[in-house]
């Protein structure tokens, strides 16, 4: 939360002063990347609290903590913080800044360090929001985390279960009201990212059968809630109809489901390495 506040101030003050005199305005796009994605490491850190476990590599007789569940309220605070990173007010750039970013200057094409775009040569103010939201959803809907949530809740009813976590995410994203203007379009695009991650979890072969069944149930419940939703504008109605269509296609033929291709984020963790893996992407064979 603290870093998101720092990021907010940085973005509010971001502009032409972030490039040198004589430098192409299109370079603002590249300078923007590390500020817009300033929270990417905290996303990973906060996510480990949800369905997390305090432990040490204790030895018999050394008196160290062996394992201990994390306080439920602390987990939900972390979840709330992560859901905030999906909100349109956190992801939408102000109009004054967007007007300062023209197509790339000659000889300064996009690189692996640039945001990807769906709008050809122009700067895409919506796709970069999808990119950031996808970073959050990747950790929120991680199959191992979801499997732990089911197990820990079964062992201790006070631990947040997967049903509760999914319900909180959906209510804080897809079922929340869309603002007007560009922020509304950002919110609607993020809705599809959240939905696709939920449906992917429902058929993820690395997750437990319990995770698959609970996630599939959440998809069905969301579909029922969307049926009762009444968009006030034609744009909102079209959005709800498309969400329902996507859900119904998934429920009819889940094996044919293909997530929407989200523009990938520029390289991040770990800095200075050619490998872009996170802790949870690593598996270690200790059988020997």
C-alpha positions as CSV (number, residue, x, y, z in Angstrom):
1,X,0.0,0.0,0.0
2,X,2.9,2.3,0.8
3,X,4.6,1.7,-2.5
4,X,1.3,2.2,-4.4
5,X,1.0,5.6,-2.8
6,X,4.6,6.4,-3.8
7,X,3.7,5.2,-7.4
8,X,0.6,7.4,-7.4
9,X,2.6,10.5,-6.6
10,X,5.3,9.6,-9.1
11,X,2.7,9.1,-11.9
12,X,0.9,12.3,-11.0
13,X,4.1,14.3,-11.4
14,X,5.4,12.3,-14.4
15,X,5.7,14.2,-17.7
16,X,8.1,16.0,-20.1
17,X,10.5,16.8,-17.3
18,X,11.4,13.1,-17.2
19,X,13.3,13.5,-20.5
20,X,16.1,15.8,-21.4
21,X,15.7,18.8,-23.7
22,X,16.1,17.7,-27.3
23,X,15.1,14.2,-26.5
24,X,12.1,12.8,-28.5
25,X,8.8,12.9,-26.6
26,X,8.3,9.3,-27.6
27,X,11.1,8.3,-25.2
28,X,8.7,9.1,-22.4
29,X,7.1,5.7,-23.0
30,X,10.4,3.9,-22.1
31,X,11.0,6.1,-19.0
32,X,7.5,5.4,-17.9
33,X,7.9,1.6,-17.7
34,X,9.8,1.3,-14.4
35,X,7.5,3.8,-12.7
36,X,4.2,2.3,-14.0
37,X,5.4,-1.2,-13.0
38,X,7.0,0.0,-9.8
39,X,4.9,-2.3,-7.7
40,X,5.6,-5.5,-9.6
41,X,7.9,-7.0,-6.9
42,X,5.6,-6.0,-4.0
43,X,2.8,-7.9,-5.9
44,X,4.8,-11.1,-5.6
45,X,5.8,-10.4,-2.0
46,X,2.2,-9.6,-0.8
47,X,0.8,-12.6,-2.7
48,X,2.9,-15.0,-0.7
49,X,1.0,-14.0,2.4
50,X,-2.3,-15.4,1.0
51,X,-2.3,-19.1,1.6
52,X,1.2,-18.7,3.0
53,X,2.9,-20.5,5.8
54,X,5.4,-19.3,8.4
55,X,8.2,-21.9,8.7
56,X,11.8,-22.5,9.4
57,X,14.2,-25.3,8.6
58,X,14.2,-26.3,12.2
59,X,16.2,-29.1,13.7
60,X,15.0,-31.3,16.5
61,X,15.8,-29.7,19.8
62,X,16.8,-26.3,18.5
63,X,13.5,-24.7,19.7
64,X,12.8,-22.9,16.4
65,X,9.4,-22.5,15.0
66,X,8.6,-25.4,12.6
67,X,5.4,-24.3,10.9
68,X,2.6,-21.9,11.7
69,X,-0.4,-20.6,9.8
70,X,-0.4,-16.9,9.0
71,X,-3.0,-14.7,10.7
72,X,-6.2,-14.7,8.6
73,X,-6.8,-11.0,8.9
74,X,-3.2,-10.3,7.6
75,X,-3.9,-12.6,4.6
76,X,-7.1,-10.7,3.8
77,X,-5.3,-7.3,4.2
78,X,-2.8,-8.6,1.6
79,X,-5.6,-9.7,-0.7
80,X,-7.3,-6.2,-0.4
81,X,-4.0,-4.6,-1.3
82,X,-3.6,-6.8,-4.3
83,X,-7.2,-6.1,-5.5
84,X,-6.4,-2.4,-5.3
85,X,-3.7,-2.9,-7.9
86,X,-6.5,-4.0,-10.3
87,X,-8.6,-0.8,-9.9
88,X,-8.9,1.5,-12.8
89,X,-7.8,4.6,-10.8
90,X,-4.5,2.8,-10.2
91,X,-4.1,1.7,-13.8
92,X,-5.3,4.6,-15.9
93,X,-2.9,7.3,-17.0
94,X,-4.1,10.9,-16.9
95,X,-5.0,12.5,-20.2
96,X,-2.3,15.2,-20.0
97,X,0.4,12.4,-19.9
98,X,-1.1,10.4,-22.7
99,X,-1.1,13.5,-25.0
100,X,2.7,13.7,-24.5
101,X,3.5,10.3,-26.0
102,X,3.5,10.2,-29.8
103,X,4.4,7.3,-32.1
104,X,8.0,6.2,-31.8
105,X,10.5,8.6,-33.3
106,X,12.5,7.4,-36.3
107,X,15.3,5.0,-35.3
108,X,13.7,4.5,-31.8
109,X,11.5,1.5,-32.3
110,X,10.0,-0.5,-29.5
111,X,12.4,-2.9,-27.7
112,X,12.0,-5.7,-25.2
113,X,12.0,-2.9,-22.5
114,X,8.9,-1.2,-24.0
115,X,5.2,-1.8,-23.4
116,X,3.5,-3.9,-26.1
117,X,0.7,-2.3,-28.0
118,X,-2.5,-3.3,-29.8
119,X,-2.9,0.1,-31.5
120,X,0.0,-0.3,-34.0
121,X,2.4,2.6,-33.9
122,X,0.5,4.7,-31.3
123,X,0.9,4.4,-27.5
124,X,-1.7,2.1,-26.1
125,X,-3.1,3.5,-22.8
126,X,-5.3,0.4,-22.2
127,X,-3.0,-2.5,-23.0
128,X,-0.4,-1.4,-20.4
129,X,-3.1,-1.6,-17.8
130,X,-3.9,-5.1,-18.9
131,X,-0.2,-5.9,-18.6
132,X,0.0,-4.7,-15.0
133,X,-3.3,-6.4,-14.1
134,X,-2.0,-9.7,-15.5
135,X,1.0,-9.6,-13.2
136,X,-1.4,-9.4,-10.2
137,X,-3.7,-12.1,-11.5
138,X,-0.9,-14.5,-12.2
139,X,0.0,-14.6,-8.5
140,X,-3.6,-14.4,-7.2
141,X,-4.7,-17.4,-9.3
142,X,-1.6,-19.5,-8.9
143,X,-2.6,-23.2,-8.7
144,X,-0.3,-24.0,-5.8
145,X,-1.6,-21.0,-3.8
146,X,-5.2,-22.1,-4.5
147,X,-4.4,-25.6,-3.5
148,X,-2.9,-24.4,-0.2
149,X,-6.0,-22.3,0.5
150,X,-8.2,-25.3,0.2
151,X,-6.0,-27.5,2.5
152,X,-5.3,-24.9,5.1
153,X,-9.0,-24.0,5.4
154,X,-9.8,-27.7,5.8
155,X,-7.3,-27.9,8.6
156,X,-8.3,-24.7,10.3
157,X,-11.7,-23.2,9.5
158,X,-10.4,-19.7,10.4
159,X,-8.0,-19.8,7.5
160,X,-9.4,-18.1,4.4
161,X,-10.7,-20.7,2.0
162,X,-10.5,-20.5,-1.8
163,X,-14.2,-19.8,-2.1
164,X,-13.8,-16.7,0.1
165,X,-10.7,-15.5,-1.8
166,X,-12.3,-15.9,-5.2
167,X,-15.5,-14.2,-4.1
168,X,-13.5,-11.3,-2.8
169,X,-11.6,-10.9,-6.0
170,X,-14.6,-11.1,-8.2
171,X,-16.6,-8.6,-6.2
172,X,-13.7,-6.2,-6.1
173,X,-13.2,-6.4,-9.9
174,X,-15.7,-7.8,-12.3
175,X,-18.8,-7.0,-10.3
176,X,-17.7,-3.5,-9.3
177,X,-19.1,-0.5,-11.2
178,X,-17.1,0.9,-14.1
179,X,-16.2,4.6,-14.1
180,X,-16.7,6.8,-17.1
181,X,-14.2,7.5,-19.8
182,X,-10.9,5.8,-20.3
183,X,-10.9,4.4,-16.8
184,X,-14.1,2.5,-17.7
185,X,-12.5,0.9,-20.7
186,X,-9.5,0.0,-18.6
187,X,-11.8,-1.6,-16.0
188,X,-13.7,-3.6,-18.6
189,X,-10.5,-4.9,-20.2
190,X,-9.2,-6.0,-16.8
191,X,-12.5,-7.8,-16.2
192,X,-11.6,-10.2,-19.0
193,X,-8.2,-10.8,-17.6
194,X,-9.6,-11.7,-14.2
195,X,-12.3,-13.9,-15.8
196,X,-9.7,-15.7,-17.9
197,X,-7.5,-16.5,-15.0
198,X,-10.5,-17.8,-13.0
199,X,-11.5,-20.1,-15.9
200,X,-7.9,-21.2,-16.4
201,X,-7.7,-22.2,-12.8
202,X,-10.8,-24.3,-13.2
203,X,-9.1,-26.5,-15.7
204,X,-5.5,-26.2,-14.5
205,X,-4.0,-29.7,-14.4
206,X,-1.4,-28.6,-11.8
207,X,-4.1,-27.6,-9.3
208,X,-5.9,-30.1,-7.1
209,X,-9.4,-31.5,-8.1
210,X,-10.8,-29.5,-5.2
211,X,-9.4,-26.3,-6.7
212,X,-10.8,-27.2,-10.1
213,X,-14.3,-27.8,-8.7
214,X,-14.4,-24.7,-6.5
215,X,-13.1,-22.5,-9.4
216,X,-15.7,-24.0,-11.8
217,X,-18.4,-23.3,-9.3
218,X,-17.2,-19.7,-9.0
219,X,-17.5,-19.4,-12.8
220,X,-21.1,-20.6,-12.7
221,X,-22.0,-18.3,-9.8
222,X,-20.5,-15.4,-11.6
223,X,-22.5,-16.2,-14.7
224,X,-25.7,-16.2,-12.6
225,X,-24.7,-12.8,-11.1
226,X,-24.0,-11.3,-14.5
227,X,-27.5,-12.5,-15.7
228,X,-29.0,-10.3,-13.0
229,X,-26.8,-7.4,-13.8
230,X,-28.4,-4.6,-15.9
231,X,-25.9,-2.3,-17.5
232,X,-27.1,1.3,-17.6
233,X,-25.4,2.2,-20.9
234,X,-25.3,0.3,-24.1
235,X,-21.5,0.0,-23.7
236,X,-22.0,-1.7,-20.3
237,X,-24.7,-4.0,-21.6
238,X,-22.4,-5.0,-24.5
239,X,-19.6,-5.7,-22.0
240,X,-21.8,-7.9,-19.7
241,X,-23.1,-9.8,-22.7
242,X,-19.6,-10.6,-23.9
243,X,-18.6,-11.7,-20.5
244,X,-21.5,-14.1,-20.4
245,X,-20.9,-15.3,-23.9
246,X,-17.3,-16.1,-23.0
247,X,-18.4,-17.9,-19.8
248,X,-21.0,-19.9,-21.6
249,X,-18.5,-21.0,-24.3
250,X,-16.2,-22.1,-21.6
251,X,-18.8,-24.0,-19.7
252,X,-19.9,-25.8,-22.9
253,X,-16.4,-26.7,-24.1
254,X,-13.8,-26.1,-21.3
255,X,-11.2,-28.1,-23.1
256,X,-11.3,-25.7,-26.0
257,X,-10.8,-22.6,-23.9
258,X,-8.0,-20.2,-24.9
259,X,-7.2,-17.2,-22.7
260,X,-7.1,-13.8,-24.3
261,X,-3.5,-13.0,-25.3
262,X,-2.4,-10.2,-22.9
263,X,0.5,-7.9,-23.9
264,X,3.6,-9.2,-22.0
265,X,5.4,-7.1,-19.5
266,X,8.9,-5.9,-20.1
267,X,11.6,-8.0,-18.4
268,X,11.5,-7.7,-14.6
269,X,12.4,-10.1,-11.9
270,X,15.2,-10.9,-11.2
271,X,17.2,-7.8,-12.2
272,X,20.4,-8.6,-14.1
273,X,19.4,-12.2,-15.0
274,X,18.4,-13.6,-18.3
275,X,15.8,-15.8,-16.5
276,X,12.5,-14.1,-15.7
277,X,11.2,-16.7,-13.2
278,X,9.7,-16.1,-9.8
279,X,10.2,-18.1,-6.6
280,X,7.0,-20.0,-7.3
281,X,8.0,-21.0,-10.8
282,X,11.0,-22.9,-9.4
283,X,10.6,-26.6,-8.3
284,X,13.5,-28.4,-6.6
285,X,13.9,-32.2,-6.6
286,X,15.0,-33.2,-3.2
287,X,14.4,-37.0,-3.7
288,X,18.1,-37.6,-3.6
